[in-house]
């Protein structure tokens, strides 16, 4: 018997329509619980789900941040996020991964980025999730501008 997930997918066979929901860039906030459920819908074999949530902090390099803005290279940023997901699915023992990144003005304390990795076992999900956020910061053309009382500066991210 073939083991199938909630949407009737065979394990290891992914429906690209689900992929479009799982990897995206948007201005509005996201619902973490809904995003987790979207990833979990891929398979009943998921035993561990790991999420990384990046939020807007109020201090950077000792300076108080009063405003954050994110911009992206439309089309290319989405392509890079999909490449990260595809590489994680290929190179880590995970069943599914979701990546959502926000752009535009983001208030202090708000959500910025969410990566969810799901696997049969927790260690695989942890490794894939950590790799994915590091790779996102390394290759994805998304830029952050921090505004402090001294002015605005574009931040060069380092993994």
Secondary structure, 3 states (H helix, E strand, C coil): CCCECCCCCECCCCCHHHHHHHEEEECCCCCHHHHHHHHHCCCCCCCEEEEEEEECCCEECCEEEEEEEEEECCCHHHHHHHHHHHHHHHHCCCCEEEEEEECEEECCCCEEEEEEEEECCHHHHHHHHHHHHHHHHHHCCEEEEEEECCEEEEECCCC
